[in-house]
């Protein structure tokens, strides 16, 4: 029987979720983009209203499913549905947004159980154009929230940056699993 | 005060040569300020040998090749057989000289790191950190900031510490005629991070032992500035507080890299010491009941990440 394996890409509108999925999906991502009518929230022609979907075939035929959550707040109810049963989550923050640290808090709150279990990583985009807040500011805010989660700069247009994020995510999940398994065997 | 004994070992010599060498070394030892003893190769500071190069059980052991052809040109790090007193003497005096130099340097380095750590912890007054070439940083521990001083162009902090590690630096209160501040103030963490890395040549910070349990408090966002295994070490510590000894055993990373990472992360405050009883408490925060399936599920898929890495042709 083929089991479902999935990764979730979450983040604000325009943070690059569709781009990140496109960087690693073996199929052209299936997107549900429509004309953006929310120009107050974000100045972008099209946006994802339901989700993005990509996939990757693993050895043995298993599929890794890649889901991108809708960025608009009115679709927030879909986030836990997409996150349910996920191996991990990549939280993409757009540093050019008005308050990226508030975005960070919002997404960490939504994906807190994954973050606490060591199965989430934060990628900060557009730091070249908007260097503030700095990674130090992110680290400080995370410390205030009492969450230790990897935070790293990422330009998701570059496939290597997406792979770097995933590598940190995988290393974290593996390290956490090793500890859990050792605890069970003891 | 008599210091720690210098131990030596002999390999590939016959009985007569052994007797000669031992007798001469015993006489040389009378003029040294440290006792000298013949001992097993595993613990020897100096290993005299002929034939195949013996394995060094201590990385700091010195190997001295014995040259049997009396006419041969003696190379650095060799001693002729039959032994010459002056050659043997220079082996021991060089060893003592270097050891004493190294100890002096490391004590300076440890003191400097300790002073800066205390300044930051106590939010002390501004200080100037100036190197032998007159280049300097101005540290504002109260604000956890720094800036460049004097005429020095802004440059990567790593280059500031690279030439001689932490040697030749002078830390003094800013009021004592220190050069004026130039450039914008920035967060002090990169200075502390690179100081920690440079300190690795002298081992762990003086207030930490290899058995102290360390907990990751903040993700080390400077990890990309080295050492290479920093991210892996951080993920291991994120999963569970560990000692340096345990980290070396688990991570399969050179001890020197682990020490460098730990020093840097401790100075920055990314890591903190933890008591053993704290470390025995659950390694991860509690997971909500509805999410309980998630880690179990991930454990069941152990090996899946290797498959994903293969599919994406990721370099691990």
Interface residues (C-beta under 8 A of the other chain):
Chain A: X3 X5 X24 X56 X57 X58 X59 X60 X62 X64 X85 X86 X87 X113 X114 X116 X117 X118 X119 X134 X135 X136 X138 X139 X140 X142 X143 X148 X149 X150 X151 X152 X163 X166 X167 X168 X170 X171 X172 X173 X174 X175 X176 X177 X178 X179 X180 X181 X183
Chain B: X187 X189 X216 X217 X218 X219 X221 X224 X231 X232 X234 X235 X236 X238 X239 X240 X270 X283 X284 X285 X286 X287 X288 X291 X293 X294 X295 X297 X298 X299 X301 X302 X304 X305 X307 X308 X309 X310 X311 X312 X314 X316
